[in-house]
Amino acid sequence: MSTRYLVWIVAVASAVGLVLLPLLFQESVLMMFINAMLMALLLSSMFVLLRRQQQIQTSAASAQDTQPLDDTLRYVTENSGSNAIATAELSFAISDLVKVISAVNERLDESAASANQAQQQAEQINLATDSVAATTEQTKTISERGKLSMQQLANGIRKIVEQNREAAATLDELQQTADKIAKVTDVIESIAEQTNLLALNASIESARAGEHGRGFAVVADEVRTLAGRTGTATVEVSELVGSIRTRTSAAVTSIRQLAEDISVQAASSEQLSEQLQQLAEQSSDASEKVATMASLSTNNRELMQANADNVLHALNDLSTRKQQLGQVEKQAKQLEQQSEQLFGLLVDENDGTEHGEIFRLARAAADQIAVCFENALARNELTREQLFDRNYQPVEGVSPAKYETAYTAYLAQHLPPIQEPVLGQNSDLIYAITTDPNGYVARHNDRFNQPLTGDYEQDLVGNRSRRIFDDPTGSRCGAHTQKLLLQTYKRDTGEVMHDLSVPIYVEGKHWGGFRVGYRPA
C-alpha cells in the first residue's frame, strides 16, 4: 500500500468519523469506531514513518553504489522531495484527525457535563415524583372521604325533603281545617245575629204585653245578652281563624319554597357526589400512573448513571489515544524537519533539480532586495530604525486585519519590480514575496493585491498585502537564518505546496526572508 493511499484512507476515516459522530454517539459503537480508527492510524503512521526513513537511507546507499556523486545527490534530492510530500500529507492527515479527536473530546466533555446535569435533574424529578405520588394518594383519600360525606349529606337532604313534604301536607290539612272552622264560625255568627234579632222582637212584644210580658222580657234580655256574647266570641274566633289561615298559608308557601330549594341543593349534592366519584376514580388512575412514572424515573436515573460512567470511560480512553496520536504527530514533525535539513544540505543552485532552480531564483531576488534596502538607507529614504520597525499599527475598518509599519509605503513601491519578474520565470510558482521575521508581508504579488471590496471571503484571497501570516509555515520563512528552508505542507484546499525561503541581510543584519511557493513537479 503506497503512502499516498494510506494517507487518503486516514483522511477519509477522519471525515467519516466527524460526519457520523452524532449517529455513533451510542457509547459502545462510538468507542469501537474510535479505537479501531486510532489503532489503524497509529499502526499505519508508524509504518509510514519507518518506511520513509528506510527509503531515504536505502535510496542514498543504492545511489552511491551505482552512480557518480552528482547523480547520487540529484537522485536523493528528488526522492527526498517525494518523501517530503508524503510526510506533509501524513502530517496534514494526523493534524486533521487530532482536530477531529479534539472535537470529539469537547463533545464528550459536554456530554459528560450534560449527563451529570441530567442525572441531577433526574434526582430532582424522582423526588418530585415521590412527592406528587404522596400528594396524589392524599388526594385520593380525601376524595373518598368527601365522597362518603357527600353521600351522607345527600341522604340527610333526602330525609329533610321527605319530612318537609310531610310538614307541607300537614299544613295543607291544617289550612283545610281552618277553612272549615271559618265556615262554622260564619254559621254561628249568622245564628247569633238572628238570635239577637229575635230577642229584639221579643222585647218589643213583651213591652206591648205590659205586666203579662215582663217575664218574657227578662228572658229576651238574657237571650240578647247571650247573643251579643256569642257574636263577640264569634268575631274573636273568626279573627283567630283568619290569622291562623294567613300564617298557615305563609308557612305553606315558605315550606314549598324551602322544598324547592332543598330539591335544588339535593340535585347539586348528587352532581357533586358524582364529580367526587369521578375525582376519586381519576385520583386512583393518576396514582397508578405516578407510580409507573416513579418506576420509570428510577430506571432512567440508573441508565443515565451508567451512560455518564461510560462517557467518562470514553473520555479517559480518548485522552490516552490523543496522547498516543500526539506522539505520532511529533514523530511526523521530526521526520519533516529531517527532510528540511536534508534539503538544506542537498539543494544547490546548480544541482539541476527543480528545487535548485527555485533556490537560485529566490537567492537572486533576496540579494536584489538587500541591495534595494541598503540603497534606501544610503539615500536616507529610510532610517535604520524605520527599516527594522516591528511596531505594527492596525488599519481601521478593514477585514481581514491589515497593518502598517514605518517601511510599508516604501516596500509597496519598490518590491513589485523585483518580485513580479520572479513569477514569470517559472510557471509552477504561485507567489514570490518578502516577509519579516514575524510573517508580516508589506506588499504581496499583484495577483493577490486586488482592490478591497468589503467582502471578507473575497478580500481574504484577493488582497493579501499588509497582512501577518503567522501560521506554522509562514512564521518560519522570515525568521530562519539557514541557507534555505524548504517546507512542504498541505493547504486547506487539499493541494500540496512547497515553500522555499532564503534569508535577507541588510548591512550584515538579518532583516527577514524571501519566500517562494510552488507546486510539486
C-alpha positions in Angstrom: 0.0 0.0 0.0 1.5 3.4 -1.0 1.9 6.2 1.4 -0.5 8.4 -0.6 -3.3 5.9 -0.5 -2.7 5.2 3.2 -2.9 8.9 4.0 -6.1 9.3 2.0 -7.6 6.3 3.9 -6.7 8.0 7.2 -8.2 11.4 6.0 -11.4 9.7 4.8 -11.7 7.9 8.1 -11.3 11.2 9.9 -14.0 12.9 7.8 -16.4 9.9 8.2 -15.8 9.9 11.9 -16.7 13.6 12.1 -19.8 13.2 9.9 -21.1 10.1 11.6 -20.2 11.3 15.1 -23.8 12.2 16.1 -25.0 8.8 14.8 -22.3 6.9 16.5 -22.8 8.6 19.9 -24.1 5.4 21.5 -21.1 4.6 23.7 -20.3 1.1 22.6 -20.4 1.8 18.9 -18.6 5.1 19.2 -15.7 3.7 21.2 -15.4 0.7 18.9 -15.2 3.1 15.9 -12.7 5.5 17.6 -10.5 2.7 18.9 -10.4 1.0 15.5 -9.7 4.3 13.7 -7.0 5.3 16.1 -5.3 2.0 16.2 -5.3 1.8 12.4 -3.9 5.3 12.3 -1.2 4.7 14.9 0.0 1.5 13.2 -0.2 3.0 9.6 1.6 6.2 10.7 4.4 4.3 12.4 4.7 2.1 9.3 4.9 5.1 7.0 7.4 6.9 9.2 9.7 3.8 9.4 9.2 3.1 5.7 10.1 6.6 4.7 13.2 6.7 6.8 14.3 3.3 5.4 13.6 4.6 1.8 15.8 7.6 2.4 18.6 5.5 3.7 18.2 2.8 1.1 17.9 5.3 -1.8 21.1 7.1 -0.7 23.0 3.8 -0.3 21.8 2.4 -3.5 22.6 5.6 -5.4 26.0 5.8 -4.0 26.8 2.2 -5.1 25.7 2.6 -8.7 26.0 6.3 -9.7 28.5 9.1 -9.5 28.3 11.6 -6.6 26.5 14.4 -8.5 23.9 11.9 -9.8 23.6 10.5 -6.3 22.9 13.8 -4.8 20.3 14.6 -7.5 18.7 11.2 -7.0 18.5 11.6 -3.3 17.2 15.2 -3.6 14.4 14.1 -5.9 13.5 11.1 -3.8 13.5 13.3 -0.7 11.0 15.6 -2.4 8.5 12.8 -2.8 9.2 11.8 0.8 8.6 15.4 1.9 5.3 15.4 0.0 4.2 12.1 1.6 5.2 13.4 5.0 3.3 16.6 4.5 0.2 14.6 3.5 0.6 12.4 6.5 1.2 15.3 8.9 -1.9 17.0 7.5 -4.0 13.9 8.0 -2.7 13.4 11.5 -3.3 17.1 12.3 -6.8 16.9 10.8 -7.6 13.8 12.9 -6.2 15.5 16.0 -8.7 18.2 15.4 -11.5 15.6 14.9 -10.5 13.9 18.2 -10.3 17.3 19.9 -13.9 18.0 18.7 -15.0 14.5 19.9 -13.2 15.2 23.2 -15.1 18.5 23.6 -18.4 16.8 22.7 -17.7 14.1 25.2 -16.8 16.8 27.8 -20.1 18.5 27.0 -21.9 15.1 27.1 -20.4 14.3 30.5 -21.4 17.6 31.9 -24.9 17.2 30.4 -25.2 13.7 31.7 -24.2 14.9 35.2 -26.7 17.7 34.9 -29.4 15.3 33.6 -28.6 12.9 36.4 -29.1 15.7 39.0 -32.3 16.7 37.3 -33.4 13.1 37.3 -32.8 13.0 41.1 -34.9 16.1 41.4 -37.6 14.6 39.2 -37.6 11.5 41.2 -38.0 13.4 44.4 -40.8 15.5 42.8 -42.5 12.3 41.5 -42.4 10.8 45.0 -43.9 14.0 46.4 -46.6 14.0 43.7 -47.3 10.4 44.4 -47.8 11.1 48.1 -49.9 14.1 47.3 -52.0 12.1 44.8 -52.5 9.4 47.4 -53.7 12.0 49.9 -56.0 13.5 47.3 -57.4 10.0 46.6 -58.1 9.5 50.4 -59.6 13.0 50.7 -61.7 12.4 47.6 -63.0 9.1 49.0 -63.8 10.8 52.4 -65.5 13.6 50.6 -67.5 11.2 48.5 -68.7 9.4 51.7 -69.6 12.7 53.4 -71.5 13.9 50.3 -73.4 10.6 50.2 -74.3 11.1 53.9 -75.3 14.7 53.2 -77.4 13.6 50.2 -79.1 11.0 52.3 -79.8 13.7 55.0 -81.1 16.1 52.4 -83.4 13.4 51.1 -84.8 12.8 54.6 -85.3 16.6 55.1 -87.1 16.8 51.8 -89.4 13.9 52.8 -90.1 15.5 56.2 -90.6 18.8 54.6 -93.2 17.3 52.2 -94.9 15.7 55.2 -95.0 19.0 57.1 -96.4 20.7 54.0 -99.1 18.1 53.7 -99.9 18.6 57.5 -100.1 22.3 57.0 -102.3 21.8 54.0 -104.7 19.7 56.2 -104.5 22.3 58.9 -105.4 25.0 56.4 -108.3 23.0 55.2 -109.5 22.5 58.9 -109.1 26.3 59.4 -111.3 26.8 56.4 -113.9 24.5 57.8 -113.8 26.3 61.2 -114.2 29.6 59.4 -117.3 28.3 57.7 -118.7 27.1 61.1 -117.9 30.5 62.6 -119.8 32.2 59.8 -122.8 30.0 60.6 -122.6 30.7 64.3 -122.3 34.4 63.6 -125.4 34.2 61.4 -127.3 32.4 64.2 -126.2 35.0 66.7 -127.4 37.8 64.5 -130.7 36.1 64.0 -131.0 35.3 67.8 -130.3 38.9 68.6 -132.9 40.0 66.1 -135.4 37.5 67.7 -134.5 38.9 71.2 -135.2 42.4 70.0 -138.6 41.4 68.6 -139.3 39.6 71.8 -138.5 42.7 73.8 -140.9 44.7 71.7 -143.6 42.2 72.1 -143.1 42.0 75.9 -143.3 45.7 76.1 -146.6 45.6 74.3 -147.9 42.9 76.7 -147.2 45.1 79.7 -147.2 43.2 83.0 -148.0 39.9 81.3 -145.0 40.1 79.2 -142.5 41.2 81.9 -141.1 37.7 82.4 -140.8 37.2 78.8 -138.9 40.5 78.6 -136.3 39.2 81.1 -135.8 36.1 79.0 -135.5 38.2 75.9 -132.8 40.4 77.6 -130.8 37.3 78.6 -131.1 35.9 75.1 -130.0 39.2 73.6 -127.1 39.3 76.1 -126.1 35.7 75.2 -126.5 36.5 71.5 -124.2 39.5 72.0 -121.6 37.5 73.8 -121.9 34.8 71.1 -121.4 37.4 68.4 -118.4 38.8 70.2 -116.8 35.4 70.7 -117.6 34.5 67.1 -115.8 37.7 65.9 -112.8 36.8 68.0 -112.8 33.2 66.8 -113.2 34.5 63.2 -110.2 36.8 63.7 -108.1 34.0 65.2 -109.1 31.6 62.4 -108.2 34.3 59.8 -104.8 34.8 61.5 -104.3 31.1 61.5 -105.2 30.8 57.9 -102.9 33.7 56.9 -99.9 32.3 58.8 -100.7 28.8 57.7 -100.8 30.0 54.1 -97.5 31.8 54.5 -95.9 28.7 56.2 -97.1 26.5 53.4 -95.6 28.9 50.8 -92.3 29.0 52.7 -92.2 25.3 53.1 -92.9 24.8 49.4 -90.1 27.3 48.5 -87.9 25.5 51.0 -88.8 22.2 49.4 -87.8 23.6 46.0 -84.5 25.0 47.4 -83.7 21.7 49.1 -84.5 19.8 45.9 -82.1 22.1 44.0 -79.5 21.5 46.7 -80.2 17.8 46.6 -79.6 17.8 42.8 -76.4 19.8 43.3 -75.3 17.4 46.0 -76.0 14.5 43.7 -74.0 16.1 40.9 -71.1 17.0 43.4 -71.2 13.4 44.6 -70.9 12.2 41.0 -68.0 14.6 40.4 -66.3 13.4 43.6 -66.8 9.9 42.4 -65.1 10.8 39.1 -62.3 12.6 41.0 -61.8 9.6 43.2 -61.5 7.4 40.1 -59.2 9.9 38.4 -57.1 10.2 41.5 -56.8 6.4 41.6 -55.8 6.3 37.9 -53.3 9.2 38.5 -51.9 7.4 41.5 -51.2 4.3 39.3 -49.6 6.5 36.6 -47.5 8.4 39.0 -46.3 5.1 40.4 -45.4 4.0 36.9 -43.6 7.3 36.3 -41.7 6.9 39.6 -40.6 3.4 38.4 -39.5 4.7 35.0 -37.8 7.7 36.6 -35.7 5.3 38.8 -34.8 3.2 35.8 -33.9 6.3 33.8 -31.7 7.6 36.6 -29.9 4.3 36.7 -29.5 4.3 32.9 -28.2 7.9 32.9 -25.7 7.0 35.7 -24.5 4.1 33.5 -24.2 6.4 30.5 -22.4 9.0 32.5 -19.9 6.4 33.6 -19.5 5.2 30.0 -18.9 8.7 28.8 -16.2 9.2 31.5 -14.5 6.0 30.5 -14.7 7.0 26.8 -13.2 10.4 27.7 -10.3 8.9 29.5 -9.7 6.4 26.7 -9.9 9.1 24.1 -7.4 11.2 26.1 -5.0 8.3 26.0 -5.5 7.8 22.3 -5.0 11.6 21.8 -1.6 11.4 23.6 -0.5 8.5 21.5 -1.6 10.3 18.4 0.4 13.3 19.6 3.5 11.2 19.8 2.9 10.1 16.2 2.4 13.7 15.1 5.6 14.6 16.9 7.5 11.9 15.0 6.0 13.1 11.8 7.1 16.6 12.5 10.6 15.3 13.3 10.7 13.5 10.0 9.5 16.6 8.3 12.3 18.6 10.0 14.8 15.9 8.9 13.6 16.3 5.3 14.0 20.1 5.6 17.6 19.6 6.9 18.3 17.1 4.2 17.1 19.6 1.6 19.3 22.3 3.1 22.3 20.1 2.7 21.5 18.7 -0.8 19.8 21.6 -2.7 22.2 23.7 -4.6 21.8 26.4 -7.2 23.5 24.3 -9.9 22.2 20.8 -9.0 19.8 20.7 -11.9 16.7 19.9 -9.8 13.5 21.9 -9.6 14.3 22.9 -6.0 17.8 24.0 -7.1 16.3 26.2 -9.8 13.8 27.7 -7.4 16.6 28.3 -4.9 18.6 30.2 -7.5 15.6 32.5 -8.3 14.9 33.1 -4.6 18.5 33.8 -3.7 18.9 36.3 -6.6 15.7 38.1 -5.6 16.8 38.2 -1.9 20.1 39.7 -2.9 18.3 42.4 -5.1 16.0 43.3 -2.2 19.0 43.6 0.2 20.7 46.0 -2.3 17.4 48.0 -2.5 17.2 48.3 1.3 20.8 49.3 1.6 20.4 51.9 -1.1 17.4 53.3 0.7 19.5 53.7 3.8 22.3 55.3 1.9 20.0 57.8 0.2 18.2 58.5 3.6 14.9 57.3 2.1 14.6 55.2 5.2 16.3 55.2 8.5 17.7 52.0 10.0 15.0 52.3 12.8 12.3 52.6 10.1 13.5 49.7 8.1 13.6 47.4 11.1 10.4 48.7 12.6 8.3 46.0 14.2 5.5 48.2 15.6 2.5 47.0 13.6 -0.3 49.6 13.5 -3.7 48.1 12.7 -5.6 49.6 9.8 -9.1 50.6 10.9 -12.2 49.5 9.2 -10.6 46.6 7.3 -11.3 42.9 7.5 -9.2 40.7 7.4 -6.9 42.6 9.6 -4.1 44.7 7.9 -1.2 46.6 9.4 1.1 49.5 8.6 4.8 50.0 9.6 7.3 52.7 9.0 8.6 51.0 5.9 5.3 49.7 4.4 4.9 52.6 1.9 8.5 52.2 0.6 8.2 48.4 0.2 4.8 48.8 -1.6 6.6 51.0 -4.2 9.9 49.2 -4.6 9.1 45.4 -4.1 6.9 44.7 -7.2 9.7 45.4 -9.8 11.7 42.7 -8.0 9.0 40.2 -7.0 6.9 40.1 -10.2 9.7 39.1 -12.6 10.4 36.0 -10.4 6.9 34.7 -11.0 7.4 35.0 -14.8 10.5 32.7 -14.8 8.7 29.6 -13.7 5.0 28.6 -14.4 4.8 26.5 -11.2 5.3 29.5 -8.9 2.3 30.6 -7.0 3.8 33.5 -5.0 7.2 35.2 -4.5 7.0 37.6 -1.6 9.1 39.4 1.0 8.4 38.8 4.7 9.9 40.0 8.0 10.7 37.6 11.0 7.1 37.9 12.3 5.4 36.9 9.0 4.4 40.4 8.0 4.1 40.9 4.2 4.0 44.6 3.3 3.4 44.0 -0.4 2.1 40.8 -1.9 2.2 39.9 -5.6 -0.1 41.8 -8.0 -2.4 38.8 -8.4 -3.0 38.9 -4.6 -3.2 42.7 -4.3 -6.6 43.3 -5.8 -8.7 46.4 -4.7 -10.6 45.8 -1.5 -14.3 45.0 -2.0 -15.6 44.9 1.6 -16.5 41.2 1.2 -14.5 39.2 3.7 -14.2 36.0 1.8 -13.2 37.8 -1.4 -10.7 40.1 0.2 -9.2 37.2 2.2 -7.9 35.7 -1.0 -7.9 38.8 -3.3 -5.8 41.2 -1.2 -3.1 39.7 0.9 -0.8 42.7 1.3 -0.1 44.3 4.7 -1.1 41.0 6.4 0.7 39.0 9.1 1.0 35.3 8.2 1.8 33.6 11.5 0.8 30.1 10.5 3.4 27.3 11.2 4.8 27.7 7.7 4.6 31.5 7.2 6.0 32.3 10.6 9.3 30.4 9.9 10.0 31.9 6.4 11.4 35.2 7.6 12.7 34.1 11.0 15.3 31.5 10.0 18.9 32.2 9.0 19.7 28.9 7.2 21.0 28.8 3.7 17.5 27.8 2.7 14.3 26.4 4.3 12.2 24.1 2.1 8.9 23.4 3.7 6.2 21.1 2.3 2.7 21.4 3.6 -0.9 20.7 2.6 -3.3 23.6 2.2 -6.9 23.5 3.4 -7.9 23.0 -0.2 -6.0 19.7 -0.2 -3.3 21.0 -2.5 0.3 20.1 -1.6 2.7 23.0 -1.8 6.5 23.6 -1.5 7.6 26.8 0.3 11.3 27.7 -0.2 12.6 30.7 1.7 16.1 32.3 2.0 17.2 35.0 4.5 17.7 38.6 3.7 20.6 40.6 5.3 20.9 44.3 5.3 24.4 45.6 6.1 25.1 42.3 7.9 22.0 42.3 10.0 19.2 39.8 9.4 16.1 41.6 8.2 13.7 38.8 7.2 13.3 36.5 4.2 12.2 36.0 0.7 9.7 33.1 0.2 8.5 31.3 -2.9 5.6 29.0 -3.1 5.3 26.4 -5.9 3.5 23.2 -6.8 5.4 19.9 -6.7 6.7 18.7 -10.1 
